[in-house]
Amino acid sequence: MQTRPSPCTWTRCVALTCLLLPGAALACSCMADERGKFLHVSAATSASSATISLPANARGVLFLPETYPDYVLRDEGRYSIVRLPVALSTKNFRIQEHGVGRKLTPVVVRLRVEKQMGQQLQGYYLASPEMQQCTGQKNASLPICRSLNAATEDWNEQEQQRTGDKIKRFALQQGLRDISEEVDAAYGLYRIEAREGFKPGKQYDIEYHDGARRLQLALRMESLPLSLNQPAPFAIHPQGAPGREILPMASNDGSCGRRIKVATQPLRLVLPPSYEPHASLLLYFMQQKLQQADQQHMAAAGQFTPFHYWPALCTSIAYGGSFHGEGRELAIGDCQSPAPRQVKAFAGVLEVEDRLHETTLLPISFPAAKLGQCPKMKDDINLRYFVPAMFR
């Protein structure tokens, strides 16, 4: 499978680009994550494989490849030109019943949670065979490569805001095929199932292999299922009163993070009773819609966008989790003028279910700042809270 030009995750790529920002007082460099991992498993030791226990009605284990399209021309906007997408293959997996040796047939199922949550798909166009020769400076003198380079050169500041549209126009002029759906179907979260099914009370050995890399997992199937028919739905509740705090925050000033005084509202995801014994399997994603502009957010008002409390650019947060864990999250606002907002979450156990549950909206407002409570900081623009999760 293809990866992005850098082996780091997008969050870490953002951190590394801070090295290039003018006037950065402290550059932030983060370690890259290894690609490909099973979710919700206990850590492997020198003596044993990673393990996971699943309800009797689980259909498989979750796997996050952390691979991305192979870009020929891209920006951080809406459109890119890429090579053919490469989906996760069943050839990367082996499954057998523990102690018996009976082999099972792996099945990989793409779980398109981003689409369910209403996140706008980026536009992707398939590069022509000639364009695929233009990586880096290779064949730069070819006419098609010169045209490709010209599509991204000499933008003024106003044009940079329309970069994605410029790439789209270039792709259409070249007659390139829109493969956005194919790309979305190939990259993201998967569930690894067995065609024969996993039986309650049994144990299975699952192996993922990608070149020299091997991941081994012991899957234990429980005897009781997860009950999905619950009268009490998932919900977001406030966990305490809103306030003002000085917190470490990821920022866009070129440093790993800064301590900033912000408005805060602790939140907690409340689970239906039958899900509580399986809380370690829960995936949850929170979104907010600001009712006005907020200096601590890059997101525009009036639309739902993902949010996390992210104390530093190099902070590692599990996929479908939060910094504080256990369904806890922190809504952040500008200290002086925090935007009121609506918050919702998508949550579920996708080892069992195909779709996440959407909560009802929770309105959040913050009390007005007291006199002198929010001291003015130097270079407020650069100290704006940065939310890497928005770009994952």
MOLINRA-V415980 format. One record per backbone hydrogen bond with DSSP energy under -0.5 kcal/mol. CO is the residue of the C=O (numbers start at 0). NH is the residue of the N-H. If there is no record, write none. Layout:
co/nh
CO/NH
CO/NH
//
This chain:
co/nh
1/67
8/12
9/13
10/14
11/15
12/16
13/17
14/17
14/27
15/18
16/19
17/20
20/23
26/28
36/63
47/44
49/217
50/41
51/219
53/221
54/57
58/193
60/191
61/38
62/64
62/189
63/36
68/70
69/82
72/80
77/122
79/124
80/71
80/72
81/126
84/86
88/91
89/92
91/208
93/206
94/103
95/204
96/99
96/100
101/96
103/94
103/105
104/194
106/192
108/190
109/111
110/112
111/115
112/116
113/118
114/117
122/79
123/178
123/179
124/81
127/131
129/132
130/133
134/137
136/139
138/141
141/145
142/146
143/147
144/148
145/149
146/150
148/151
149/152
155/159
156/160
157/160
158/161
159/162
161/165
162/166
163/167
164/168
165/169
166/170
167/171
168/172
169/173
170/175
171/174
176/125
176/178
178/182
179/183
180/184
181/185
182/185
182/186
185/87
187/64
188/110
189/62
190/108
190/192
191/60
192/106
193/196
198/201
201/220
202/97
203/205
203/218
204/95
205/216
206/93
207/214
209/212
212/209
214/207
215/49
216/205
216/218
217/51
217/219
218/203
218/220
219/53
219/221
220/200
221/200
223/55
224/226
225/227
227/229
230/232
234/269
236/267
237/239
242/263
244/246
244/261
246/259
248/257
249/385
255/312
257/248
257/259
259/246
259/261
260/334
261/244
262/332
263/242
264/330
265/238
266/328
267/236
267/269
269/234
271/274
271/275
272/275
272/276
274/277
275/278
277/280
278/281
282/347
284/345
285/306
286/343
287/304
288/341
289/301
293/296
299/302
304/287
307/309
309/249
311/314
314/316
317/320
319/283
324/327
326/268
328/266
330/264
332/262
335/368
339/290
340/363
341/288
342/361
343/286
344/358
345/284
346/356
347/282
347/349
348/351
348/352
350/58
350/59
356/346
360/362
361/342
363/340
369/372
372/374
376/379
378/381
378/382
380/383
381/251
383/251
385/387
386/389
387/390
388/391
//
